[in-house]
Structure formats: structure tokens, C-alpha cells
Amino acid sequence: MPTDVEVTHINLNDRTVEGMRHKELPIFSVQYHPEAAPGPHDATYFFDQFAELIEKQK
């Protein structure tokens, strides 16, 4: 993994990387469906972060 990329999500079953973010650029990604989380607000933080990045880039 490049030094400017941070792993943010790891699969608990097989330890594969499921999320990452760039430490300096407004880039992040996940490889799962955050809206399909068990609870109604479990992924709210993720969508809040996305909205924040959009506002900063305007």
C-alpha cells in the first residue's frame, strides 16, 4: 500500500481491504454497500464525510 493511502475498513472474515482513504487528497472508497448496514444509522458517518468533501470542493 502506498504511504499516502490509509486502510479504513478490513473484512473481519478474510482480512481483505474493504476501504481506504488518501491522507492528503479528498479521495476515499469502500468495497461494500454501506447503505446495507445492519442498523439504520451505522453508515451515516460515511455519507456525512462524503457530503463534507463535496462542500469543501465547491
N, C-alpha and C positions, 0 to 999 in steps of 0.2 A: 504494500500500500504506500503511495506517495506520502511524504511527510506533511504535506499541506492538506491532507484528507483525514478526517476523523471518523471512525466507525461509531455509529449511534445505535444500531439495532443488530442483535445477533439472535438467530434462531435457537431456541432452547433445546430443540430435539437433535439437530445435527451440527450446530455451531457455525452455520454458514452466515455470511454477512447479509443482512436484510435492510440495512440503512446506513447512509453515510452523509457527511456534510463537508464542504470545503471550509477551511479555517478562516479564509480571508474574503472569498468571493461569495455572493449571495446564491449559493447553489447547495441543494440538499435533495436526497432521494430516498425512497423506500421501495422494497420489492415485496409488498404485501398490500392488502386492501385495508387501510386504516379505518375506513368507514364501517368495516365489518367487525370491529372490536366487540368484545362481549358486553361491555356496559355502554350506556348512551353517551357518556362524556369521556370515555377512555382515550379517544384520539383528538379531542378538542384542541389540546396544546399544539398538535401538528398543524392543523388548519389555521390556528392563530398565528403561528410562526410564518406560514405561507403568506397570509394577509399582511403581516408586518413587513415582510420583504417586498411585497408589491408596493405598499405605501412608500417605503424608503426610496424605491427606484423611480417614482413619479417625478 
